[in-house]
């Protein structure tokens, strides 16, 4: 999902494609925004907060014609911004050690790119088009036996599997 500029993952490949496409569309102006969330123990946390507090109150899901979460949204103007934000989100994401993996993801991450477009020079009177691309990095299925999970890791594994099942239904 993440990658680097030298070996891009799906997020950077998608972002490169978006920037390449919008620069070749004449007569339209674009703005791009990014947000990054994690689902950990059935709670939602923002990953782009300046001082990420992993014990902070979880974000709430709202519905107003569409489902949304109030989280930090950052405007981006070039590919480097997206690389920096994916790195920040990945750094703030919860990981833990199991017998199978030294850096086991303990949460699911949702990285969203919002693209807004309107006719050049139309100002606020013009019609805007809004597109959203959601990329989801799922934590792997947890099996208690091979990981030799106990206490907190066992609870995390159970909740990872529960949210995997829920996300599969979506």
C-alpha positions as CSV (number, residue, x, y, z in Angstrom):
1,X,0.0,0.0,0.0
2,X,2.6,2.6,1.0
3,X,5.8,2.1,-1.0
4,X,8.4,4.9,-1.7
5,X,9.1,7.1,-4.6
6,X,11.6,4.5,-5.9
7,X,9.2,1.6,-5.4
8,X,5.7,3.0,-5.2
9,X,2.8,1.2,-3.6
10,X,-0.8,1.4,-4.7
11,X,-1.4,4.8,-3.0
12,X,1.5,6.5,-4.8
13,X,0.7,4.8,-8.1
14,X,-2.9,6.0,-7.8
15,X,-1.8,9.5,-6.8
16,X,0.7,9.6,-9.8
17,X,-2.2,8.7,-12.1
18,X,-4.4,11.3,-10.6
19,X,-1.8,14.1,-11.0
20,X,-1.0,13.0,-14.5
21,X,-4.6,12.9,-15.5
22,X,-5.7,16.3,-14.0
23,X,-2.7,18.1,-15.6
24,X,-4.0,17.0,-19.0
25,X,-7.5,18.2,-18.6
26,X,-7.8,21.8,-20.0
27,X,-10.4,24.3,-18.7
28,X,-10.8,22.8,-15.3
29,X,-9.3,23.6,-11.9
30,X,-8.7,20.9,-9.3
31,X,-8.1,20.7,-5.6
32,X,-7.0,17.5,-3.8
33,X,-7.4,16.7,-0.2
34,X,-6.2,13.7,1.9
35,X,-7.4,12.0,5.1
36,X,-6.2,8.9,6.9
37,X,-8.0,6.9,9.5
38,X,-7.4,3.7,11.4
39,X,-9.9,1.2,12.8
40,X,-8.4,-0.2,16.0
41,X,-10.3,-2.3,18.5
42,X,-13.6,-1.3,16.8
43,X,-12.8,2.4,17.3
44,X,-11.8,5.0,14.7
45,X,-8.8,7.3,15.1
46,X,-7.3,10.0,12.8
47,X,-3.7,9.3,11.7
48,X,-2.8,12.8,10.4
49,X,-3.1,14.6,13.7
50,X,0.0,16.6,14.6
51,X,0.4,15.1,18.0
52,X,-1.1,11.7,17.6
53,X,-2.4,10.5,20.9
54,X,-3.2,6.8,20.6
55,X,-5.2,6.9,23.8
56,X,-7.4,9.8,22.6
57,X,-11.1,9.5,22.2
58,X,-12.2,7.7,19.1
59,X,-13.9,9.5,16.3
60,X,-17.6,9.1,15.7
61,X,-19.3,8.0,12.5
62,X,-21.9,10.5,11.3
63,X,-24.6,10.3,8.7
64,X,-26.0,13.3,6.8
65,X,-27.1,11.9,3.4
66,X,-23.7,10.2,3.4
67,X,-21.6,8.4,6.0
68,X,-18.6,10.4,7.3
69,X,-16.1,10.8,10.1
70,X,-14.9,14.3,11.2
71,X,-11.1,13.9,10.9
72,X,-8.1,16.0,9.8
73,X,-8.2,16.7,6.1
74,X,-5.0,18.0,4.4
75,X,-4.8,19.8,1.1
76,X,-2.1,18.5,-1.3
77,X,-0.6,20.1,-4.3
78,X,2.0,17.6,-5.5
79,X,3.0,13.9,-5.2
80,X,5.6,14.6,-2.4
81,X,2.7,15.8,-0.1
82,X,1.0,12.5,-0.6
83,X,4.2,10.5,0.1
84,X,4.7,12.6,3.3
85,X,1.1,12.0,4.5
86,X,1.2,8.2,3.8
87,X,4.4,8.0,5.8
88,X,2.9,10.0,8.7
89,X,-0.2,7.9,8.7
90,X,1.8,4.7,8.5
91,X,4.1,5.9,11.4
92,X,1.1,6.7,13.6
93,X,-0.7,3.4,12.8
94,X,-0.7,0.8,15.6
95,X,1.7,-2.1,15.2
96,X,2.7,-4.9,17.6
97,X,4.9,-7.9,17.9
98,X,3.6,-11.4,17.6
99,X,5.5,-14.7,17.3
100,X,4.9,-14.6,13.5
101,X,5.7,-11.0,12.8
102,X,7.8,-8.4,14.5
103,X,5.9,-5.5,13.0
104,X,2.3,-6.8,12.9
105,X,-0.3,-4.3,11.9
106,X,-2.9,-4.1,14.7
107,X,-5.4,-1.9,12.8
108,X,-7.0,-1.3,9.5
109,X,-6.1,1.9,7.7
110,X,-8.3,3.9,5.3
111,X,-6.5,6.5,3.1
112,X,-8.8,8.8,1.2
113,X,-8.0,11.1,-1.7
114,X,-10.8,13.6,-2.5
115,X,-10.6,15.3,-5.8
116,X,-12.7,18.4,-6.4
117,X,-13.0,20.0,-9.9
118,X,-14.8,23.0,-11.4
119,X,-14.7,24.9,-14.6
120,X,-11.7,27.3,-14.7
121,X,-12.8,30.9,-13.8
122,X,-16.3,29.8,-12.8
123,X,-15.7,30.9,-9.2
124,X,-18.2,29.9,-6.6
125,X,-21.1,30.0,-9.0
126,X,-19.9,27.0,-11.1
127,X,-20.8,23.4,-10.6
128,X,-18.2,21.4,-8.7
129,X,-17.6,17.7,-9.2
130,X,-16.3,15.7,-6.3
131,X,-14.6,12.3,-6.5
132,X,-13.3,10.2,-3.6
133,X,-10.9,7.3,-3.8
134,X,-10.7,5.2,-0.6
135,X,-7.8,2.7,-0.2
136,X,-8.0,0.3,2.6
137,X,-5.0,-1.4,4.1
138,X,-6.4,-4.4,6.1
139,X,-4.7,-6.0,9.0
140,X,-4.2,-9.7,8.4
141,X,-6.4,-12.4,9.7
142,X,-5.3,-13.4,13.2
143,X,-5.1,-17.0,14.3
144,X,-4.4,-17.4,18.0
145,X,-2.5,-20.7,17.8
146,X,0.4,-19.7,15.5
147,X,0.8,-16.2,17.0
148,X,0.7,-17.6,20.5
149,X,-1.4,-14.6,21.4
150,X,-2.4,-13.9,25.0
151,X,-4.2,-11.1,26.8
152,X,-4.1,-7.8,24.8
153,X,-2.8,-9.4,21.5
154,X,-5.6,-12.1,21.8
155,X,-8.2,-9.4,22.2
156,X,-6.7,-7.4,19.3
157,X,-6.7,-10.4,17.1
158,X,-10.4,-11.1,17.9
159,X,-11.3,-7.5,17.1
160,X,-9.2,-7.5,13.9
161,X,-11.1,-10.6,12.7
162,X,-14.4,-9.1,13.7
163,X,-13.8,-5.9,11.7
164,X,-12.4,-8.0,8.8
165,X,-15.7,-9.8,8.7
166,X,-17.7,-6.6,8.9
167,X,-15.6,-4.9,6.1
168,X,-16.0,-8.0,3.9
169,X,-19.8,-7.5,4.1
170,X,-19.5,-3.9,3.0
